[in-house]
Amino acid sequence: MKARKPPQTPRIVNKRARFNFEILETQEAGISLTGSEVKSLRSGKASLEEAYARIRDMEVFLVGCNISPYPMAGYAQHHPTRERRLLLHKRQIIKWHAKVAQRGLTLVPLAIYFNERGRIKIEIG
């Protein structure tokens, strides 16, 4: 039996993040999306240029990420720049919260990609 290869999907990269910021540490996180947002990401219609992550009420949110509306979604469109929740373990959130509050660091998304299981992941630094 042949092993299935995942479909070739684009990796959306924030090129300016590594230029404008010094990346001290990176973390992979899941992201909570709607169906039309996933379809747009599969076609590569997203931008991380103005995006950053914010910790609020012990949850991490991605702010300013622009995922273009999917044209075939019909009436079930999403708002392109809505806040999206990032999926991290509680101890990871506590660790990031302590660093951001103590040193005044910023959480910046570096890339959005599909992993080998077909799940959407985001790399933050």
N, C-alpha and C positions, 0 to 999 in steps of 0.2 A: 504494500500500500504506500502510495506517495505521500510525503508530508506536504501539507498545504502551505503555500506562501501567502503572507498577508498582502492585500492589494497595495500597490505603490501609491502612497498618499504624500502630499507635500508636508514639509516641516517649515512652519512659520517661525522665523527667527527675528529677534529684536537686535539688529546690528548695532544700533547706537548705544545700547545698554553697556556693552563691554568697553566702548570708547568713552562714554560720559561718566561711568561709575567704576569704582574698584570693587570687583566681586570677591568677597571674602569667603563665602560658603554658598553652596547650591543645595537645593532640595527638590525632589520630584513630588508632585502632588496631582491628585485627580481634580477634575473640574465638573461642576454640575451644569449641564446644558439641556436645552430643549432639542427636539428632533430637527427642526429647521436649521438650528445652529450647527449641528453635527454635519448636515448635508453641505452647508456653506464651508465648513472647515475642510471637508473632503475635497472640495473643489479649489481650496486655497484662497478663499476670499476673506481674509482677516488681516488685521494690523495691530501690532503691539507697540507702536511708536510712542504713544502718549500714555501707556498703561502703567499702573503700579498696583501694589497690593496693600490692603489696609486691614488691621486687626481691630475688630469691634465685637464686644460681648463674647470674647473667647472664640470667635470664628474669624476666618480669613476670607476676605472678599477681593476679587479682581476688579479694579475700577479703571475705566477709560479704554478698555479693549474694544476695538471696533470689529465686529463680525457682521459682514454685509448680509442683508436679507436674502433668503433663498427664493429665486423667482417662481419656482413651481410649488411653493408652499400654500398658495391660495390665501384663505382667510386666517390661517394660523401662523401669521408672521411674528417674529420676535423684534424687540427694540434693539437696534444695533449696538448701543453703548451701555446697556444695562449692567448693573453689578452682578457678578457671577461668584458663587460660593466655591472656595477651594476646599478640597477634601484632604485633611491632614489629621493625624492622631493628636489627641489632647496634649500629650507630652511634647510633641513637636511644636504645637502652637504656643505652649508655655515657654519653651526655649527661645523661639523667635520673638515672642512678646518681650521677654526680658532683655534681649539684645537691642531691639528697636527702642524700647523705653530708656534703657540705660545709656547707650552710646549715641542715640539719635540717628540710627541707620535707616535706610529705606529699603523696602522689599520691591524688587524689580523683576518682572517676568522676562526670562531670557528666550524661551522657545515654547511653542505648542506643537505637539506631535502625537502620532498614533503609535502605541507600543506594539510589540509582536502579537499580543492578543487582540489587537484592534481597539483598545481603550484609549481615550484621549487623555494625555498627560500634559502637564505644564511644568516647566523647570523655572524655579524662582531663585533669585540670589540676593 
